[in-house]
Amino acid sequence: MPIFSSARTTLFAALFAAMPISASALTPEEATDLTDTIVEEVLGYVNSDMTLAEKQAAFRETMDRYADTSAIGRYVLGIEWRNATPAQQEAFADAFREYLSNKYGSQFSGYEGGEISIGNANDLGNRGIVVESTVERPGSSSIVVQWQFSDRSGQPLLIDIVAEGVSLLTTERTAIANMLDRRGGDLDALIADLPTAR
């Protein structure tokens, strides 16, 4: 596999390979370019003078543009998604997007001054394209981060981020299941609490 151009930026705060999504015409080069676009956009506000709330709102807009948050939400909720009413599905999707932006957007300060170098982009067939990267933060060891994209939705979108072998998509599936269990399986209670959950 070729080595694609490197970019030094602040880390796109840990967000999303285990999801059964197929890829189509997306190429490794396009996935690499998309990764560059995402991290450059995030860099614009991570190191800005924006308030935390403003950064979280900007992060949500970034996710809405570049991540398949609908598919991710369905996956993390699992069987409960199929049992939910259309109104509950819509409410959960909105609450989950807000939960992600608040949870991970609040961690931006830990990545100020960090850098990411983009390396290989690997075609995994029906599992999409994975872009390899190395992230460095001042005073911390470097970590390997993989960005997984698919265009099954009709456009190329981020479906997972794997940091040091840990899938954030899978992590959130477990977290959501635990939160639902603590509420006795009450999906409406989870939806109400999710935006401020950590």
Helices and strands as residue ranges (DSSP letters): H 28-46, H 52-66, H 69-77, H 79-83, H 86-105, G 108-111, E 115-123, G 125-127, E 129-136, E 143-150, E 157-163, E 166-167, H 168-182, H 187-193, G 194-196
